[in-house]
Amino acid sequence: MTHWTVSDIPSQRGRTAVVTGTGGLGFQDALALARAGANVIIAGRNPSKGCAAVDQIRQSVPGASVLFQALDLASLDSIEAFTDELRSSRDSLELLINNAGVMMPPKRQQTEDGFELQFGTNYLGHFALTARLLPLLCKGNKPRVVSLSSVAARSGTISFEDLQAQRNYKPMPVYSQSKLACLMFALELQRRSDAAGWGIQSVAAHPGISRTELLPNGTGAWSAPALARRFLWFLFQPSAQGALPTLFAATSPQAQGGVYYGPDKLGEIRGYPTVATVPPQALDISAAERLWNESERQTGVTFPIIEEARGADNL
């Protein structure tokens, strides 16, 4: 794994990948997968940005199989429409990268369905997306789901009594909760895949601290995180470098299900992919089960049983 880079990505020909997010890390994921020969679907809420990303990839990779499809992770209706379209047009799916997110809006905002924006977009949206794509994934060749966490998960706690931060909204703790939830989901998905025989490899990754649009767009130009990015720029690695742990988790034969990957330098802030340290609270299996059950209740989306996942007509 020493100094693993995109040049180490094995051929992805014949594999179909869905990557959520149109810029930053998501764009770098899509670009690298397209170069490796994958059929890439960029899923995002902004059609102009999505089409621009597709055009840029096609210019860089002549003949690339890449397209954009609209998906708003802050809308359960949009997630349903996206997955219905995918399931009607494709027989299988090999890779799902749950990448898109929002970070630290100064004031509490809500999704279309009434969820707190960060928890609803970063975690619940991807939870529902993964559940609805499970039938396609179960038909894929060595399918993988990669869920993006963050170094912020280290300080996260799951506030079961106030999951939607209705009583106490603070931008950073709520963001940390959403990213801890993503990590716990990745680990629990692997446990459930093993128990149910889904054959899905669920892997978690984080990008360290990277130069993307997430910080300035989410927190505002004069927030503390955005100012840190401006004046401590040397600590922020390029987005192409930050994407490496995700790409390793998504493509490397060495990547293992139920494992967390991140950068190898400066306390996992930057560097090349390595096994990351899982925060102790993410290893609480009873909390993970509770979070899973609560996520199904709040979204109204459940993971199908194995017979349905493998293609029964009644799903």
C-alpha angles and dihedrals in degrees: 000000000000110000093345111188139174089275086070094059108116120227112292096191112143092022123113118211132191115202119186115216131047102222143035113012094002092055091049090049092051093046094051093045091049090051088052090055102258124146099243129201114192109204121196145133098245112072095190092054091042094051091045089053091050091049092049092050092048090052091051095041111035110211094018116162100227135134140167126239125183116250128161109193089195090067125065089198090056091048090051092049093048094049093044090054092048094048091049094050103038137048098207146004126213104185137029119182111194096202113133120101151147126234134211108327104194093234128041112267131182136222122236088269096050099260121137103267100241097043091040096049104032097041118007094044092053091043090057092042093053093048092051092047094047094099090056093044092051089057093049128103107258093336122207135193116200117194121195119228129167143224083255088072088076090074095036128117129184105238098202092177092056107020092154094047092236093145101034121022117182114160101223100043090047091050090048090051091052092051093045087052090053090053093047089049092053092052094044092047089057091050091050093045089053092048096046098038095239091147092222121142109216115197133176127212141172130199100220108225111332139172104254137134092259099089103045094038095049105038104030130251095278100044120116094252092049092048090049089053090051099047101027093044092139090070092057114084121210116273091245089060092043090054093060098088090051092048091047090051090047101046116012119106085217094061113104131207115253092025128119121222131195142144119307103221139075097008092318093305096121143352137069129331119287138148107290128216113259112221111242093241090059089061094062100115095188090053090048091053091048091049091049093050092046090049091054090048095049097043097036087225120123131188110250122242116257097264090054093043091055093055116287112166095234096073 
